[in-house]
Amino acid sequence: MTVELVPTIHPDHRELVESIFSAVEGVLAACPRELYVRRSREKAHAPELWDALVAADLLAIGIPEELGGAGGGLTGCTAVMEALSRAGVPPLQYSLTTFSREAILRHGTERQIKEHVLPTISGQRRFCLGVTEPEAGTNSFASRTVAKATGTGYRISGQKVYISAADEADHILLLARTAGPGEKVGRRSGFGLFVVDMSLPGVELRRLDIEWHAPEYQFEVFFDDVEVPADALIGEEGLGFDNILSCLNQERVVIAAWALGLGEYGLQKAVEYAKVRAPFGTPIGAHQGVQHPLALAKAEMEAARQVMYSAAGEYDSGRDAGAQANMAKLLGSRAALAAVDAAIQTHGGSAFVYETDVITLWPMIRVLQIAPINNESVLNYIGERVLGLPRS
Ligand SMILES: Cc1cc2nc3c(=O)[nH]c(=O)nc-3n(C[C@H](O)[C@H](O)[C@H](O)COP(=O)(O)OP(=O)(O)OC[C@H]3O[C@@H](n4cnc5c(N)ncnc54)[C@H](O)[C@@H]3O)c2cc1C
């Protein structure tokens, strides 16, 4: 690729992004794409990825320096995700853990930060995220998992679905209803955000068989009268929904980085193939029917990338990054989808041979149009919150 990585970044962030792009080299040496894909074909894990992130001190990025972290904010986390994803190894657990600890940093007590956030720096604490439920789906207001106050803590019962890396995480950041049935609650009120130890009695996992080429897996997670202490509650009881919403901009931007990185990875493969594949004697990349979709994908991804780093910068400045963060997720996931689709077309039949590692990109890039938030909901946000159109 001829476009340089760093000059497209705002001058304030260039040095940080540049240093992170160099720091991921060690991670890629420990967990190259080939290992990542091989492990996923074997339905095994790739602990090398997490361990190398820790060894390179990349989990310290995003934690303020005064707490013992390396600073860097969301811009830093975005760069970590983008750099690894560009090499075809998007670290899902990094995304889950950085999101969960953001919620605790914002809403937790000093003690909860010490207990749950600081050990993430050394990789000793790893989170999964429990929001989606089978019935409620996108409409998390309709979640049924309940945390009932017991006097000394809470008793949690219910079920979550599609929970990524639930078997590797030691804790889950869980959204649960705290208002009992029949209690009058507002649409958003009546929820709590809990940190639950996954080894507690009553927590059960069932692995889902999902088309998804990554060494991390999705689970149904069942909570059967799981007893948690009172300080498992993060933030105020009743405000769990608002507390999770306040961190979603962070997630949107990191997901954009994930998608755009993977899109670039696919595009790079397509460009290399188009330079050498020549069924009619000249490389197919010389034909504009092949070249233009790749060029368009490149331009659209570059534009989305600008919005993404601009959203991260807004977030780090403490301004409301909602509009830009949502646009970054939307534009990034769509541009990356077009890039991977063009990569498949360019590869012809060979795209479907697992060995070429092209079709292996498709399920993940397709999922990113739906999870963690579907693009229709992002459009709803832009329509209502940015354009001021009436709510549907
Ligand atoms: C691989 C994978 C990993 C995941 N990891 C996690 C995880 O770690 N933790 C977690 O909590 N969840 C996770 N999820 C769940 C994911 O966030 C949900 O799948 C997603 O939020 C959509 O919910 P749903 O699948 O129930 O779709 P539904 O809510 O049933 O929606 C179906 C479709 O309807 C449309 N739609 C829905 N709502 C609207 C709307 N308001 N306006 C317009 N159109 C709409 C969209 O096209 C959507 O795709 C994961 C999912 C997958 C596939």
The ligand as an SDF file (V2000), in Angstrom:
LIG
                    3D

 53 58  0  0  0  0  0  0  0  0999 V2000
  -20.0070  -13.3100   16.9390 C   0  0  0  0  0  0  0  0  0  0  0  0
  -20.8530  -12.5360   17.9050 C   0  0  0  0  0  0  0  0  0  0  0  0
  -20.2880  -12.0950   19.0900 C   0  0  0  0  0  0  0  0  0  0  0  0
  -21.0720  -11.4080   20.0330 C   0  0  0  0  0  0  0  0  0  0  0  0
  -20.5380  -11.0640   21.2490 N   0  0  0  0  0  0  0  0  0  0  0  0
  -21.3370  -10.5280   22.2100 C   0  0  0  0  0  0  0  0  0  0  0  0
  -20.8470  -10.2990   23.5450 C   0  0  0  0  0  0  0  0  0  0  0  0
  -19.6800  -10.5690   23.8460 O   0  0  0  0  0  0  0  0  0  0  0  0
  -21.7070   -9.7920   24.4770 N   0  0  0  0  0  0  0  0  0  0  0  0
  -23.0070   -9.4970   24.1830 C   0  0  0  0  0  0  0  0  0  0  0  0
  -23.7240   -9.0370   25.0690 O   0  0  0  0  0  0  0  0  0  0  0  0
  -23.5150   -9.7140   22.9300 N   0  0  0  0  0  0  0  0  0  0  0  0
  -22.7140  -10.2150   21.9500 C   0  0  0  0  0  0  0  0  0  0  0  0
  -23.2100  -10.4660   20.6870 N   0  0  0  0  0  0  0  0  0  0  0  0
  -24.6090  -10.1630   20.4160 C   0  0  0  0  0  0  0  0  0  0  0  0
  -24.7970   -8.9830   19.4860 C   0  0  0  0  0  0  0  0  0  0  0  0
  -24.4940   -7.7880   20.1640 O   0  0  0  0  0  0  0  0  0  0  0  0
  -26.2490   -9.0550   18.9990 C   0  0  0  0  0  0  0  0  0  0  0  0
  -26.2860  -10.1040   18.0580 O   0  0  0  0  0  0  0  0  0  0  0  0
  -26.7040   -7.7830   18.3870 C   0  0  0  0  0  0  0  0  0  0  0  0
  -26.8120   -6.7980   19.3800 O   0  0  0  0  0  0  0  0  0  0  0  0
  -28.0780   -7.9340   17.7100 C   0  0  0  0  0  0  0  0  0  0  0  0
  -29.0010   -8.6150   18.5290 O   0  0  0  0  0  0  0  0  0  0  0  0
  -29.7970   -9.8690   17.9340 P   0  0  0  0  0  0  0  0  0  0  0  0
  -28.7940  -10.7980   17.3590 O   0  0  0  0  0  0  0  0  0  0  0  0
  -30.7090  -10.4200   18.9690 O   0  0  0  0  0  0  0  0  0  0  0  0
  -30.6380   -9.2770   16.7300 O   0  0  0  0  0  0  0  0  0  0  0  0
  -32.1330   -8.7280   16.7700 P   0  0  0  0  0  0  0  0  0  0  0  0
  -32.3170   -7.7540   17.8690 O   0  0  0  0  0  0  0  0  0  0  0  0
  -33.0730   -9.8920   16.6980 O   0  0  0  0  0  0  0  0  0  0  0  0
  -32.1580   -7.9290   15.4030 O   0  0  0  0  0  0  0  0  0  0  0  0
  -32.1890   -8.6220   14.1260 C   0  0  0  0  0  0  0  0  0  0  0  0
  -32.0230   -7.5960   13.0320 C   0  0  0  0  0  0  0  0  0  0  0  0
  -33.1190   -6.6820   13.0610 O   0  0  0  0  0  0  0  0  0  0  0  0
  -32.6740   -5.3750   12.7110 C   0  0  0  0  0  0  0  0  0  0  0  0
  -32.9440   -4.4510   13.8200 N   0  0  0  0  0  0  0  0  0  0  0  0
  -32.9030   -4.7260   15.1460 C   0  0  0  0  0  0  0  0  0  0  0  0
  -33.1900   -3.6320   15.8680 N   0  0  0  0  0  0  0  0  0  0  0  0
  -33.4380   -2.6430   14.9980 C   0  0  0  0  0  0  0  0  0  0  0  0
  -33.8180   -1.2730   15.1300 C   0  0  0  0  0  0  0  0  0  0  0  0
  -33.9720   -0.7130   16.3230 N   0  0  0  0  0  0  0  0  0  0  0  0
  -33.9990   -0.5430   13.9920 N   0  0  0  0  0  0  0  0  0  0  0  0
  -33.8490   -1.1150   12.7710 C   0  0  0  0  0  0  0  0  0  0  0  0
  -33.4860   -2.4040   12.5920 N   0  0  0  0  0  0  0  0  0  0  0  0
  -33.2790   -3.1580   13.6760 C   0  0  0  0  0  0  0  0  0  0  0  0
  -31.1700   -5.4790   12.4240 C   0  0  0  0  0  0  0  0  0  0  0  0
  -30.9620   -5.6770   11.0280 O   0  0  0  0  0  0  0  0  0  0  0  0
  -30.7740   -6.7150   13.1650 C   0  0  0  0  0  0  0  0  0  0  0  0
  -29.5930   -7.3220   12.6040 O   0  0  0  0  0  0  0  0  0  0  0  0
  -22.4350  -11.1290   19.7330 C   0  0  0  0  0  0  0  0  0  0  0  0
  -22.9840  -11.5690   18.5100 C   0  0  0  0  0  0  0  0  0  0  0  0
  -22.2140  -12.2720   17.6230 C   0  0  0  0  0  0  0  0  0  0  0  0
  -22.8660  -12.7700   16.3550 C   0  0  0  0  0  0  0  0  0  0  0  0
  1  2  1  0
  2  3  1  0
  2 52  2  0
  3  4  2  0
  4  5  1  0
  4 50  1  0
  5  6  2  0
  6  7  1  0
  6 13  1  0
  7  8  2  0
  7  9  1  0
  9 10  1  0
 10 11  2  0
 10 12  1  0
 12 13  2  0
 13 14  1  0
 14 15  1  0
 14 50  1  0
 15 16  1  0
 16 17  1  0
 16 18  1  0
 18 19  1  0
 18 20  1  0
 20 21  1  0
 20 22  1  0
 22 23  1  0
 23 24  1  0
 24 25  2  0
 24 26  1  0
 24 27  1  0
 27 28  1  0
 28 29  2  0
 28 30  1  0
 28 31  1  0
 31 32  1  0
 32 33  1  0
 33 34  1  0
 33 48  1  0
 34 35  1  0
 35 36  1  0
 35 46  1  0
 36 37  1  0
 36 45  1  0
 37 38  2  0
 38 39  1  0
 39 40  1  0
 39 45  2  0
 40 41  1  0
 40 42  2  0
 42 43  1  0
 43 44  2  0
 44 45  1  0
 46 47  1  0
 46 48  1  0
 48 49  1  0
 50 51  2  0
 51 52  1  0
 52 53  1  0
M  END
$$$$
